[in-house]
């Protein structure tokens, strides 16, 4: 099902195709039998997941079971909108919309699985020095410590004030941390080093600031971009 309650209100409680639909062999045999298949093909919807849902509801007694590992991810935003999901430490069997509604390079994220297996993908590692690794996605420094952060709750990085929209699927949730309490190194690249393992590069971008510089008259005013120092962490996962 969708993790966004607005999508459920619009389309109903159906198995959304983006997150994934798995059909058992007996059920596949049932819905492809001529007497059922022909009726299902007459359903006027033009989306495959809606046709599957209506076919089940109208012509079988089977109803979907929703697996928490299948993730529809019905939200839009910048590169950070999905951070709560990817930093949750939960095993994610599927993800969706990663190059349309938001942007995360999933093939690069998944490359570390060559060294640590699928179980290690996006696995969360909490270190004593207030750093947390979400393998393949980010390294986060919590300057004020992690003692008061409930890591069992997913950080609400989607639109502000929208916890009621997502809590049915993603919850429990916690409010988004301000920038001063969370310094993020995003993984920018990963590569296989032949004979060694997988090398990941995580970067925290320094703040960029525009200032106005004056040199005499009004006509000599100009904006200057001030760059700080980026921080880089390189991890190598050995074969």
C-alpha positions in Angstrom: 0.0 0.0 0.0 1.0 3.6 -0.3 2.9 5.3 2.5 1.0 8.5 1.7 -2.6 8.5 3.1 -3.6 11.0 0.4 -2.9 8.4 -2.3 -5.0 5.8 -0.4 -7.9 8.3 -0.2 -7.6 8.8 -4.0 -7.0 5.2 -5.2 -8.1 3.0 -2.3 -6.4 0.4 -0.3 -4.7 -1.4 -3.1 -1.3 -3.0 -3.7 0.6 -0.2 -5.5 2.8 -1.4 -8.3 5.8 0.8 -7.7 6.4 -0.8 -4.3 5.9 -4.2 -5.8 3.2 -6.8 -6.2 4.0 -10.5 -5.6 1.5 -13.1 -6.8 1.5 -16.8 -5.7 1.4 -19.5 -8.3 -2.1 -20.7 -7.2 -3.4 -17.1 -7.4 -1.8 -16.6 -10.8 -3.6 -19.8 -12.0 -6.9 -18.5 -10.6 -6.8 -15.1 -12.2 -5.5 -16.3 -15.6 -8.2 -18.9 -16.0 -10.4 -17.9 -19.0 -13.6 -17.2 -17.0 -11.7 -14.8 -14.7 -9.1 -13.3 -17.1 -11.6 -12.2 -19.6 -13.7 -10.3 -17.0 -10.5 -8.7 -15.5 -9.5 -7.5 -19.0 -12.8 -5.6 -19.3 -12.0 -3.5 -16.2 -11.8 0.1 -17.5 -8.8 1.3 -15.4 -5.6 1.9 -17.4 -3.1 1.2 -14.5 -1.9 -2.3 -14.0 -2.0 -2.2 -10.2 -5.6 -0.9 -10.2 -6.6 -3.6 -12.6 -5.0 -6.3 -10.3 -6.8 -4.8 -7.2 -10.2 -4.7 -8.9 -9.7 -8.1 -10.4 -9.1 -9.6 -6.9 -11.9 -7.7 -5.3 -14.5 -8.4 -7.9 -13.7 -12.0 -9.0 -11.8 -13.7 -6.1 -12.0 -13.9 -2.3 -8.3 -13.2 -2.1 -7.2 -9.9 -0.5 -3.6 -8.5 -0.4 -1.3 -8.9 2.5 0.9 -5.8 2.8 4.6 -6.4 3.4 6.4 -3.6 5.3 9.5 -4.1 3.3 7.8 -3.0 0.1 8.0 0.8 -0.2 5.9 2.9 -2.6 7.6 6.1 -1.4 4.8 8.5 -2.6 6.4 11.9 -1.8 8.3 14.6 -3.8 11.1 16.8 -3.0 14.8 17.5 -3.1 17.6 15.0 -2.5 17.0 15.0 1.2 13.3 14.3 1.3 13.8 10.5 1.5 16.6 10.7 4.1 14.3 9.5 6.9 13.6 6.4 5.0 17.1 5.6 4.0 18.5 6.4 7.5 15.9 4.4 9.4 17.9 1.2 9.6 15.0 -0.8 8.4 15.5 -3.5 5.7 14.0 -2.2 2.5 13.1 -4.9 -0.1 12.0 -2.4 -2.7 12.1 1.4 -3.3 10.2 3.5 -5.8 10.3 7.0 -7.4 14.0 7.3 -6.7 14.8 9.0 -10.1 11.5 10.8 -10.7 9.8 12.2 -7.6 13.1 12.6 -5.8 16.7 11.7 -6.7 18.8 8.9 -5.1 21.3 6.9 -7.2 20.1 3.5 -6.1 22.5 1.5 -8.4 25.4 3.3 -6.6 23.8 2.8 -3.2 23.4 -0.9 -3.9 27.0 -1.4 -5.0 28.2 -2.1 -1.4 26.1 -5.3 -1.5 28.9 -6.8 -3.5 31.1 -6.8 -0.4 28.7 -7.1 2.5 25.6 -8.8 1.0 22.1 -7.5 0.7 21.6 -7.6 4.4 24.3 -4.9 4.8 22.7 -2.5 2.3 21.4 0.6 4.2 22.3 -1.2 7.5 22.7 1.4 10.3 25.9 1.5 12.4 25.9 3.7 15.5 29.4 4.7 16.7 30.5 6.0 20.1 31.6 9.4 18.8 28.1 10.5 17.7 28.5 9.3 14.1 25.9 7.1 12.4 26.5 5.3 9.2 23.5 4.3 6.9 25.5 2.1 4.6 25.4 3.3 1.0 23.4 6.5 1.8 25.0 8.7 4.4 27.2 9.3 7.4 25.6 11.6 10.0 27.4 13.5 12.8 25.2 14.6 15.7 27.2 17.4 17.3 24.9 17.5 20.4 25.0 13.8 20.9 22.6 10.9 20.2 21.3 10.3 23.8 18.0 12.1 23.2 17.3 10.7 19.7 15.0 7.8 19.5 16.4 5.8 16.6 13.5 3.5 16.6 11.5 6.4 15.2 11.9 7.5 11.6 12.9 11.1 11.1 10.2 13.0 9.3 12.2 14.5 6.4 9.1 14.8 4.1 7.1 18.0 4.1 6.8 19.8 7.4 3.7 18.9 9.5 2.8 15.8 7.5 3.3 13.1 10.2 -0.5 12.1 10.0 0.0 11.4 6.2 2.7 8.8 6.7 2.5 7.4 10.2 0.2 4.5 9.1 3.0 3.0 7.1 6.4 4.5 8.2 5.6 5.2 11.9 6.6 5.7 14.6 8.0 9.0 13.4 9.9 11.9 15.0 10.3 15.5 14.0 13.0 16.6 11.6 16.2 17.7 13.3 17.5 21.3 12.6 20.7 21.6 10.6 22.8 22.5 13.7 21.9 19.2 15.3 22.7 17.0 12.3 25.7 17.2 9.9 25.3 14.9 6.9 27.9 13.4 4.7 26.0 12.1 1.6 27.5 9.3 -0.4 28.5 10.7 -3.7 30.2 7.8 -5.3 31.0 4.1 -4.9 33.2 1.8 -7.0 34.5 -1.8 -7.0 38.3 -1.9 -6.4 39.3 -5.1 -8.1 40.9 -7.6 -5.6 40.0 -5.4 -2.6 36.4 -4.5 -2.1 34.0 -1.6 -2.5 35.1 2.0 -1.9 32.5 4.6 -0.9 33.0 8.4 -0.8 30.9 10.4 1.5 31.0 14.3 1.4 29.6 17.0 3.7 29.3 20.2 1.7 30.4 23.3 3.5 27.8 26.1 3.7 27.9 28.5 0.7 27.3 32.1 1.6 26.8 35.2 -0.6 28.0 38.5 0.8 28.0 42.0 -0.7 31.4 43.5 -1.1 31.7 47.3 -1.5 34.7 49.0 -3.0 33.9 52.7 -3.2 31.0 53.9 -5.2 27.7 52.3 -5.8 28.8 51.0 -9.2 31.6 48.9 -7.6 29.3 46.8 -5.3 29.3 43.1 -6.1 28.2 39.8 -4.6 30.9 37.4 -3.5 30.4 33.7 -2.9 32.2 32.5 0.3 33.1 28.8 0.3 34.0 26.8 3.4 35.8 23.5 3.5 34.0 20.3 2.6 34.6 17.2 4.7 35.2 13.8 3.1 35.1 10.3 4.5 36.2 7.3 2.5 35.1 3.8 3.4 36.5 0.6 1.9 34.5 -2.7 2.4 36.8 -5.6 1.9 35.9 -8.7 -0.1 
